[in-house]
Amino acid sequence: TSYLAAIVSAEDFGPLLRHEAIRRGMGSAKTVVFLGDGAVWVWKLARLNFPGAVCILDYYHACEHLTLLAAALYGEGTPLAKRRYRLWKKWLLKDKVPEIIQQAKADLPTEAGPRKLAKLQVNYLERNRSKMLYQTFRNAGYFIGSGVVEAGCKVVVGQRFKHSGMLWSRKGADHLLAVRCALLSGWFEQFWKA
């Protein structure tokens, strides 16, 4: 595991991430996999810095959108919404996103508010369907959850920067992030010499 953190824009972070991937051997990799949540900026970063990568939407983020979809279609917390959510979670793991979309479109409510919310979620599924082939990805040996990244954020940032009473200047935080990443990645000696 290697860690990379910086207080920069997504446009500036992408090349840093690409440089770290190259340092880790991406140039000789047969396949490059980019796993992220559903934010549009994440996929732009992937497209610009990792062209040709297999892009995977974090399974748990996808499930959050299924929850919102089921609530919009069938009513939040209703037995039908719960059943559909459980069924759709299983379908996600079997590469059945088109079936979820088809069923959701067939069940769109007539009420304007819930219909609009449901369409937002259907659009999300349609936009990300190629990133949600979880059975295919798992069969290839790829991770489908970004939990290791979320944990990395807690280790790098949370354990050092978020204690009560701590205040950081941007410059101080940037420097400490670099040190934390070097320490936790196991290349502090190289970092210190440079």
Buried (B, 14 or more C-beta within 10 A) or exposed (E): EBBBBBEEEBEEBBEBBBEBBEEEEBEEEEEBBBBBBBEEEBBEBBBEBBEEBBBBBBBEBBBEBBBBBBBBBBEEEEEEBBEBBEBBBEBBBEBBBEEBBEBBEEBBBEEEEBBEBBBEBBEBBEEBBEBBBBBEBBEEEBBBBBEEBEEBEEBBBEEBBEEEEEEBEEEEBBEBBBBBBBBBBEBBEEEEEE
